[in-house]
Amino acid sequence: MKLLLTITGAISALFSSRAAFAEYTLNMTKGITDISQDIYGLHMMAFWVCVAIGVVVFGAMFYSIVAHRKSKGVKAAHFHESTTVEFIWTGIPILILIAMAIPASKTLIDIEVLDKADMTVKVTGIQWKWQYDYPEEGISFVSNLAQSSRDVIKASPEEREAVHNESDYLRSVDNHLVLPVDTTIRFLITSNDVIHNWWVPEFGVKQDANPGFINDAWAKLNKVGTFRGQCAELCGKDHGFMPIVVDVVSKADYAAWVESKQAEKVAEAASATKAWTEEELVARGETVYNANCSGCHQKDGSGIPGVFPAMIGSEVTNGPAEYQLNLVINGMGGMPAFKMLSDTDIASVITYERRSFGNNGSVVQPSDVTSAR
């Protein structure tokens, strides 16, 4: 009975949620790139060919069933071979396949071949987040699931239902990928740990992120707007919590965004050289912890018994800071490396772990992280 009530409640929540059907369609999206629209065109061509074949085949079948039924006294014909029929039912499908293969081959070549890109973005999949690097602009940042979504994952059904009605539930991130419109962009896609898949339907881009390899894809973005995607390869416990959000903006807005990010980088470098108070480190560390660590070690530091260790009373968080620094920066066993974080972020999250949850570890400064790298 309890199981039946649970299933009934889940079905009721699904059908009562406006978000569940807000963007529900029976067809592919056309997208905003020429490639995505070509893919959509191929899909529709194949669909209507299948519809036409279905109409002809089932039409002939139903006509034969009605017009040549036994009750009308029709006698079945007896024949074995017909060269003409053999040619027809072999030749027509071949011609259909050739007619479909020509545009399909052209689109496949366009997907794989890029003569020249205006800019490059490196995409790195990490359990369970995305890292974006702009080599020419000198910008790098990590994109995590937004805290607003994290807060309701374990909320009550009533609280979760209120968020379900928002179209961006589990689809928002703290740092958006920002790209300029009318620009040909080459994506270099890889992974730091396991296989991920970077997929943005409106771009017509869906590419595996394999550790130790770099795959590439490209897109010319023809429309300003916000576009969402997700990891499309089962990559572990929080696979469903690593969405992609891309803001396509005007070239002027993109230039302003690049300038602001470069200014943030300078400020971040300066912050790593100053001595922070414990209160400042703990306050910043809580935000970093919730975004990067709480998925495994839990927001309250309790961990997952037998899988992920607790922060509470841990020998790591109460022991020598040098060991924890090495563990966070370089990873070990099931613990991934977090060297992509800034010195200040690493110092603050380690300090938060060592001074919270009832722990009594020492404070770590950004300069300590710089020395430990």
C-alpha positions as CSV (number, residue, x, y, z in Angstrom):
1,M,0.0,0.0,0.0
2,K,2.8,2.4,0.9
3,L,4.5,1.7,-2.5
4,L,1.2,2.3,-4.3
5,L,0.7,5.6,-2.5
6,T,4.3,6.6,-3.4
7,I,3.8,5.8,-7.1
8,T,0.4,7.5,-7.2
9,G,1.9,10.6,-5.5
10,A,4.8,10.7,-8.0
11,I,2.4,10.4,-11.0
12,S,0.2,13.1,-9.5
13,A,3.2,15.4,-9.0
14,L,4.3,14.8,-12.6
15,F,1.0,15.6,-14.2
16,S,0.3,18.6,-11.9
17,S,3.6,20.2,-12.6
18,R,3.4,22.8,-15.3
19,A,7.2,22.7,-15.8
20,A,7.0,19.0,-16.7
21,F,5.1,19.9,-19.9
22,A,6.0,23.5,-20.4
23,E,8.5,22.7,-23.2
24,Y,7.2,19.2,-24.0
25,T,7.1,18.7,-27.8
26,L,6.9,15.6,-30.0
27,N,9.6,16.9,-32.4
28,M,13.3,17.9,-32.5
29,T,14.2,21.6,-31.9
30,K,15.2,23.6,-34.9
31,G,17.9,25.3,-33.0
32,I,19.7,28.6,-33.7
33,T,22.7,27.4,-35.8
34,D,22.7,26.4,-39.5
35,I,23.9,22.9,-38.6
36,S,21.1,22.3,-36.1
37,Q,18.6,23.5,-38.7
38,D,20.1,21.2,-41.3
39,I,19.8,18.3,-38.8
40,Y,16.2,19.2,-38.2
41,G,15.6,19.3,-42.0
42,L,17.1,15.8,-42.4
43,H,14.9,14.5,-39.6
44,M,11.8,15.9,-41.2
45,M,12.7,14.6,-44.6
46,A,13.2,11.1,-43.2
47,F,9.9,11.4,-41.2
48,W,7.8,12.3,-44.3
49,V,9.5,9.6,-46.4
50,C,8.5,7.1,-43.7
51,V,5.0,8.5,-43.6
52,A,4.7,8.2,-47.4
53,I,6.0,4.6,-47.3
54,G,3.6,3.8,-44.5
55,V,0.7,5.2,-46.4
56,V,1.5,3.3,-49.5
57,V,2.3,0.0,-47.8
58,F,-0.7,0.0,-45.3
59,G,-3.0,1.5,-48.0
60,A,-2.2,-1.4,-50.3
61,M,-2.6,-3.9,-47.5
62,F,-5.9,-2.6,-46.3
63,Y,-7.2,-2.2,-49.9
64,S,-6.2,-5.8,-50.6
65,I,-7.9,-7.1,-47.4
66,V,-11.2,-5.3,-48.3
67,A,-11.3,-5.7,-52.1
68,H,-10.0,-9.3,-52.3
69,R,-11.7,-10.8,-49.2
70,K,-12.9,-14.3,-49.3
71,S,-16.6,-13.3,-48.7
72,K,-16.6,-11.7,-52.2
73,G,-15.6,-15.0,-53.7
74,V,-12.1,-13.8,-54.7
75,K,-9.7,-16.6,-55.4
76,A,-6.0,-16.1,-54.4
77,A,-3.5,-15.9,-57.3
78,H,-0.8,-18.5,-57.4
79,F,2.6,-17.3,-58.7
80,H,6.2,-17.6,-57.4
81,E,8.6,-15.3,-59.2
82,S,8.2,-11.9,-60.9
83,T,11.3,-10.2,-62.2
84,T,9.4,-7.0,-62.6
85,V,8.2,-6.9,-59.0
86,E,11.7,-7.9,-57.8
87,F,13.2,-4.9,-59.6
88,I,10.5,-2.5,-58.4
89,W,10.7,-3.4,-54.7
90,T,14.5,-3.4,-54.8
91,G,15.1,-0.4,-57.1
92,I,12.7,2.0,-55.4
93,P,14.2,1.7,-51.9
94,I,17.7,2.1,-53.4
95,L,16.7,5.3,-55.1
96,I,15.0,6.6,-51.9
97,L,18.2,5.8,-49.8
98,I,20.4,7.5,-52.4
99,A,18.1,10.6,-52.4
100,M,18.3,10.7,-48.6
101,A,22.1,10.0,-48.4
102,I,23.1,12.9,-50.5
103,P,21.9,15.7,-48.1
104,A,22.8,13.6,-45.1
105,S,26.4,13.2,-46.3
106,K,26.7,16.9,-46.9
107,T,25.5,17.7,-43.4
108,L,27.8,15.2,-41.8
109,I,30.7,16.7,-43.7
110,D,29.7,20.2,-42.5
111,I,29.5,18.9,-38.9
112,E,33.0,17.5,-39.0
113,V,34.9,20.0,-41.1
114,L,35.6,23.5,-39.9
115,D,37.8,25.8,-42.1
116,K,38.3,28.6,-39.6
117,A,36.9,29.5,-36.2
118,D,36.7,33.0,-34.8
119,M,37.3,31.9,-31.3
120,T,37.9,28.7,-29.2
121,V,36.4,27.6,-25.9
122,K,37.7,24.6,-24.0
123,V,35.0,22.6,-22.2
124,T,36.1,20.2,-19.4
125,G,33.7,17.8,-17.7
126,I,34.3,17.2,-14.0
127,Q,32.3,15.1,-11.6
128,W,29.9,17.0,-11.4
129,K,30.4,20.3,-13.0
130,W,31.8,22.0,-16.2
131,Q,35.0,24.0,-16.5
132,Y,35.2,26.6,-19.3
133,D,38.5,28.1,-20.6
134,Y,38.9,30.9,-23.1
135,P,42.5,30.6,-24.3
136,E,42.7,33.9,-26.2
137,E,41.0,35.9,-23.5
138,G,42.8,34.3,-20.6
139,I,39.5,33.5,-18.8
140,S,38.7,30.3,-16.9
141,F,35.9,29.4,-14.5
142,V,33.8,26.5,-13.2
143,S,30.1,26.2,-13.7
144,N,28.1,24.4,-10.9
145,L,24.4,23.6,-10.4
146,A,22.8,26.8,-8.9
147,Q,22.5,26.8,-5.1
148,S,18.8,27.5,-5.4
149,S,18.3,24.1,-7.1
150,R,20.6,22.3,-4.6
151,D,18.5,23.6,-1.7
152,V,15.3,21.9,-2.9
153,I,16.7,18.5,-3.9
154,K,16.1,17.3,-0.3
155,A,13.2,19.6,0.4
156,S,9.7,18.5,1.3
157,P,7.3,17.5,-1.5
158,E,5.3,20.8,-1.1
159,E,8.5,22.9,-1.3
160,R,9.8,21.0,-4.3
161,E,6.5,21.3,-6.2
162,A,6.7,25.1,-5.9
163,V,10.1,24.9,-7.6
164,H,8.9,22.3,-10.2
165,N,6.6,25.0,-11.6
166,E,9.7,27.0,-12.5
167,S,11.1,26.1,-15.9
168,D,14.7,26.4,-14.7
169,Y,14.5,23.8,-11.9
170,L,17.7,21.8,-12.0
171,R,18.6,23.7,-15.1
172,S,20.4,26.8,-13.7
173,V,24.0,27.3,-12.9
174,D,26.1,29.7,-10.9
175,N,28.3,30.8,-13.8
176,H,26.9,30.9,-17.4
177,L,29.0,30.2,-20.5
178,V,28.9,33.5,-22.4
179,L,29.4,33.6,-26.2
180,P,29.1,36.3,-28.9
181,V,26.4,36.2,-31.6
182,D,27.3,35.8,-35.3
183,T,30.6,34.2,-34.3
184,T,32.0,30.8,-35.4
185,I,33.1,29.0,-32.2
186,R,35.3,25.9,-31.9
187,F,34.6,23.8,-28.8
188,L,37.5,21.6,-27.5
189,I,35.8,19.0,-25.3
190,T,37.5,16.8,-22.7
191,S,37.2,15.4,-19.2
192,N,39.2,15.3,-16.0
193,D,37.8,12.0,-14.7
194,V,35.1,9.9,-16.4
195,I,33.2,10.1,-19.7
196,H,30.8,13.1,-19.8
197,N,28.9,14.5,-22.8
198,W,28.4,18.2,-23.6
199,W,25.0,18.6,-25.2
200,V,23.2,21.9,-26.2
201,P,20.3,20.9,-28.5
202,E,19.8,24.4,-29.9
203,F,23.4,24.4,-31.1
204,G,23.3,21.0,-32.7
205,V,26.3,20.1,-30.6
206,K,26.5,16.8,-28.7
207,Q,30.0,15.5,-28.1
208,D,31.6,13.1,-25.7
209,A,34.1,14.4,-23.1
210,N,36.6,11.6,-22.8
211,P,39.5,11.7,-20.2
212,G,42.8,11.9,-21.9
213,F,41.4,12.9,-25.3
214,I,40.1,16.1,-26.9
215,N,37.1,16.0,-29.2
216,D,36.0,19.1,-31.1
217,A,32.8,20.6,-32.3
218,W,31.8,23.9,-33.7
219,A,28.8,26.2,-34.0
220,K,28.0,29.6,-35.5
221,L,25.4,31.2,-33.2
222,N,22.8,33.2,-35.1
223,K,20.5,34.3,-32.3
224,V,20.8,36.2,-29.0
225,G,19.3,34.4,-26.0
226,T,19.8,31.9,-23.2
227,F,20.1,28.3,-24.2
228,R,20.2,25.2,-21.9
229,G,21.7,21.8,-22.2
230,Q,23.0,19.0,-19.9
231,C,25.4,16.2,-19.5
232,A,24.1,13.4,-21.8
233,E,26.4,10.6,-20.6
234,L,25.7,8.7,-17.3
235,C,28.7,9.8,-15.3
236,G,28.0,9.0,-11.7
237,K,25.9,9.9,-8.7
238,D,25.2,13.5,-9.6
239,H,24.9,13.1,-13.4
240,G,21.5,14.7,-13.3
241,F,22.8,17.8,-11.6
242,M,25.3,19.2,-14.1
243,P,23.3,21.3,-16.5
244,I,24.7,23.7,-19.1
245,V,23.5,27.3,-19.5
246,V,24.8,29.4,-22.4
247,D,24.2,33.2,-22.8
248,V,24.5,34.3,-26.5
249,V,25.0,38.0,-26.4
250,S,25.9,40.9,-28.7
251,K,29.5,41.4,-29.5
252,A,29.5,44.6,-27.5
253,D,28.1,42.9,-24.5
254,Y,30.5,40.0,-24.9
255,A,33.5,42.5,-24.9
256,A,32.1,44.1,-21.7
257,W,31.8,40.6,-20.1
258,V,35.3,39.7,-21.1
259,E,36.6,42.9,-19.5
260,S,34.7,42.3,-16.3
261,K,36.0,38.7,-16.1
262,Q,39.6,39.8,-16.7
263,A,39.2,42.4,-13.9
264,E,37.9,39.6,-11.6
265,K,40.9,37.6,-12.4
266,V,43.2,40.4,-11.4
267,A,41.3,41.0,-8.2
268,E,41.4,37.2,-7.4
269,A,45.2,37.2,-7.9
270,A,45.5,40.2,-5.6
271,S,43.2,38.5,-3.0
272,A,45.6,35.5,-2.8
273,T,48.4,37.7,-1.5
274,K,46.6,39.1,1.5
275,A,46.1,37.6,4.9
276,W,42.4,36.8,5.5
277,T,40.6,36.7,8.8
278,E,39.1,33.4,9.9
279,E,35.6,34.9,9.6
280,E,36.2,36.0,6.1
281,L,37.6,32.6,5.1
282,V,34.8,30.7,6.7
283,A,32.1,32.9,5.1
284,R,33.5,32.4,1.6
285,G,34.4,28.8,2.3
286,E,30.8,27.9,3.0
287,T,29.7,29.0,-0.5
288,V,32.6,27.1,-2.1
289,Y,31.8,24.0,0.0
290,N,28.1,24.0,-0.9
291,A,28.9,24.3,-4.6
292,N,31.7,21.7,-4.8
293,C,31.8,19.4,-1.7
294,S,28.3,19.1,-0.3
295,G,27.2,16.6,-3.0
296,C,29.4,14.0,-1.5
297,H,30.1,15.1,2.0
298,Q,26.6,16.5,2.6
299,K,25.7,20.1,3.5
300,D,25.9,19.3,7.2
301,G,29.3,17.5,6.9
302,S,27.8,14.1,7.7
303,G,29.0,12.4,4.5
304,I,27.5,9.2,3.2
305,P,28.5,6.2,5.4
306,G,30.5,3.6,3.5
307,V,30.8,5.8,0.4
308,F,32.0,9.4,1.3
309,P,33.6,10.2,4.6
310,A,32.1,12.7,7.0
311,M,33.7,16.1,7.7
312,I,32.6,15.9,11.3
313,G,35.4,14.8,13.6
314,S,37.5,13.8,10.6
315,E,41.2,13.0,11.0
316,V,41.8,15.0,7.8
317,T,40.0,18.2,8.9
318,N,41.5,18.0,12.4
319,G,45.0,16.8,11.4
320,P,47.9,18.5,9.6
321,A,46.8,21.1,7.1
322,E,49.5,20.0,4.6
323,Y,47.8,16.6,4.1
324,Q,44.4,18.2,3.4
325,L,45.9,20.7,1.1
326,N,47.5,18.0,-1.0
327,L,44.3,16.0,-0.9
328,V,42.1,18.9,-2.2
329,I,44.6,20.1,-4.8
330,N,45.7,16.8,-6.3
331,G,42.9,14.4,-5.3
332,M,43.3,10.8,-4.1
333,G,41.3,7.6,-4.7
334,G,37.7,8.6,-5.1
335,M,38.5,12.2,-4.2
336,P,38.8,14.3,-7.3
337,A,41.4,17.0,-7.7
338,F,40.2,20.6,-7.2
339,K,43.2,22.4,-8.6
340,M,41.0,24.3,-10.9
341,L,39.8,26.4,-8.0
342,S,41.7,29.6,-7.1
343,D,44.1,29.7,-4.2
344,T,41.6,31.8,-2.2
345,D,38.7,29.4,-2.8
346,I,40.8,26.4,-1.8
347,A,42.1,28.2,1.3
348,S,38.6,29.3,2.3
349,V,36.9,25.9,1.8
350,I,39.6,24.1,3.7
351,T,39.4,26.6,6.5
352,Y,35.6,26.2,6.5
353,E,35.9,22.4,6.8
354,R,38.5,22.7,9.6
355,R,36.7,25.3,11.6
356,S,33.0,24.1,11.1
357,F,31.1,21.0,12.0
358,G,32.6,21.0,15.5
359,N,36.1,20.6,14.1
360,N,39.1,22.4,15.6
361,G,41.6,22.4,12.8
362,S,44.0,25.2,11.9
363,V,43.3,28.1,9.5
364,V,44.7,28.0,6.0
365,Q,45.7,31.1,4.1
366,P,45.8,31.5,0.2
367,S,49.6,31.8,0.5
368,D,49.7,28.3,1.9
369,V,47.8,27.0,-1.1
370,T,50.2,28.8,-3.4
371,S,53.2,27.1,-1.7
372,A,51.5,23.7,-1.8
373,R,50.7,23.7,-5.6
